[in-house]
Amino acid sequence: MKIESLKFEGVSFSHDAQDPVVQNVDFDFPMNEILWVKAEEGAGKSTLLQILGGLQIPQSGKFLINGENVVDMSFEEFLPYRLQIGYSFDYGGLINNRTLRDNLMLPLLYHKTVPAKEAKARVEELINLFDLSKFAEERPAHVPGRVRKLACLMRSVVMRPQMLLLDDPSVGLGQDSVYTFVDHLHQLRKDGFLNHVFISSYDEKFMSLMSYQIIHLDEGQLYFQAVDPEKRVVHL
């Protein structure tokens, strides 16, 4: 299932007794871009990413993927799209009673997207790339926060999805890990994966390692800001 378009039509969402994250929003999301989602703290950037991933459902309006309304889809109907969406939210999502290796293997084996031999090879490649071999058989609670964060990021890309949602991906990482992760994102995009990448971050140095466009979330509305790539990329 190829993701070719994402669109909000009159979308509203709010948490209980809080200001709306989005309110009656009409927005065509740019495709085939790295998009930096920017907003004031607490404005709802993480929630916006969760809506895009189908983890939160708008309370009104239409969220359209390829013209199909996610709001009206059953779990089974949304699943082909879900398999093309990777996400990482802070330190969450790892299964505590599984090793880091098992956590990385799980989505590949559960969804049977590749043969078991290929799944194992792909996971080993990631473990070696990020130099985590000595932690691979440890459970999430028994590893440093940096390693746990890396495992969350690695799992977001292990399926090699078309669409990637990253919430504060650089928080808690060392500089070497940041470089390795960004290099891996660039390589996956070069190989034809991660066509649509959404990143919520306050880390300008991290974002400067990529060519991006900007989406602003402000007072419940979304705004697109085009950015000249020649004025953007610097070095840490």
Salt bridges, closest charged atoms under 4 A:
GLU9 OE2 - LYS7 NZ 3.45
GLU118 OE2 - ARG122 NH2 3.23
GLU124 OE2 - ARG101 NE 2.61
GLU125 OE1 - ARG160 NH2 3.77
GLU137 OE2 - ARG101 NH1 1.85
